[in-house]
């Protein structure tokens, strides 16, 4: 799951030559904006059948935190 999320974040943030680590704060990337957030939330719903409220997603800063939340709610 974590690897799929990393790849999706790379696509959404258009990080072709950069890497994103699971512990990186994805909100610090230049291309992070509300559209990116919505894209991630839609991806979570379609790929993992995991819905997250916007106010809960605002508390998440890393892929590791997101994976932990998804595992907790599985």
Backbone torsions as a table, in degrees:
resi	resn	phi	psi	omega
1	UNK	NA	-44.8	-176.9
2	UNK	-60.7	-42.3	-179.6
3	UNK	-64.5	-39.0	177.7
4	UNK	-64.5	-40.0	178.5
5	UNK	-65.5	-42.2	178.6
6	UNK	-59.3	-45.5	-179.9
7	UNK	-63.8	-40.5	179.6
8	UNK	-67.2	-41.0	176.5
9	UNK	-62.1	-40.0	177.0
10	UNK	-60.1	-42.2	178.8
11	UNK	-65.7	-48.0	-177.8
12	UNK	-63.6	-40.4	-178.2
13	UNK	-88.2	3.0	178.4
14	UNK	52.8	50.7	-179.4
15	UNK	-100.2	69.6	-177.1
16	UNK	-67.5	-44.9	-176.6
17	UNK	-102.1	-3.3	179.0
18	UNK	-105.5	162.6	174.0
19	UNK	-114.0	156.2	173.2
20	UNK	-123.3	130.9	-179.8
21	UNK	-95.9	156.0	-178.4
22	UNK	-63.7	-23.8	179.3
23	UNK	-99.1	1.4	177.3
24	UNK	-71.3	144.7	174.8
25	UNK	-80.7	103.8	-175.7
26	UNK	-66.8	-18.4	178.8
27	UNK	-72.4	-14.5	179.9
28	UNK	-83.5	-10.3	-179.5
29	UNK	-75.2	144.9	-175.9
30	UNK	-56.9	-36.4	-175.7
31	UNK	-86.7	3.1	178.1
32	UNK	-74.5	126.2	177.0
33	UNK	-155.3	-172.7	-176.9
34	UNK	-65.6	-31.6	177.7
35	UNK	-67.2	-41.0	176.9
36	UNK	-61.9	-42.6	179.1
37	UNK	-61.2	-46.3	178.1
38	UNK	-62.6	-37.4	178.4
39	UNK	-63.6	-42.8	178.5
40	UNK	-64.7	-44.9	-179.5
41	UNK	-62.7	-40.1	177.5
42	UNK	-66.1	-40.4	178.1
43	UNK	-62.0	-44.6	179.2
44	UNK	-58.6	-41.0	-179.2
45	UNK	-69.2	-45.1	-176.0
46	UNK	-76.6	-38.5	-175.2
47	UNK	-85.8	-37.9	-174.0
48	UNK	-117.3	1.4	-176.9
49	UNK	53.5	41.9	-178.4
50	UNK	-119.5	114.8	177.9
51	UNK	-99.6	138.0	178.8
52	UNK	-134.3	136.4	178.0
53	UNK	-73.1	148.1	-178.8
54	UNK	-57.2	-41.0	-178.7
55	UNK	-67.4	-30.6	175.3
56	UNK	-74.0	-39.4	-179.8
57	UNK	-64.9	-30.3	178.8
58	UNK	-63.3	-21.1	-179.8
59	UNK	-84.5	-10.6	-177.4
60	UNK	-93.8	131.5	179.8
61	UNK	-122.1	-16.9	-177.6
62	UNK	-131.9	160.7	176.5
63	UNK	-65.8	-36.8	177.6
64	UNK	-59.7	-41.9	178.0
65	UNK	-64.0	-39.7	179.8
66	UNK	-64.8	-45.3	178.6
67	UNK	-61.5	-43.2	178.8
68	UNK	-60.0	-43.2	178.6
69	UNK	-64.1	-42.9	-179.7
70	UNK	-64.3	-41.8	179.3
71	UNK	-66.6	-38.1	179.8
72	UNK	-63.5	-36.7	-176.8
73	UNK	-95.7	8.5	-178.2
74	UNK	-76.0	NA	NA
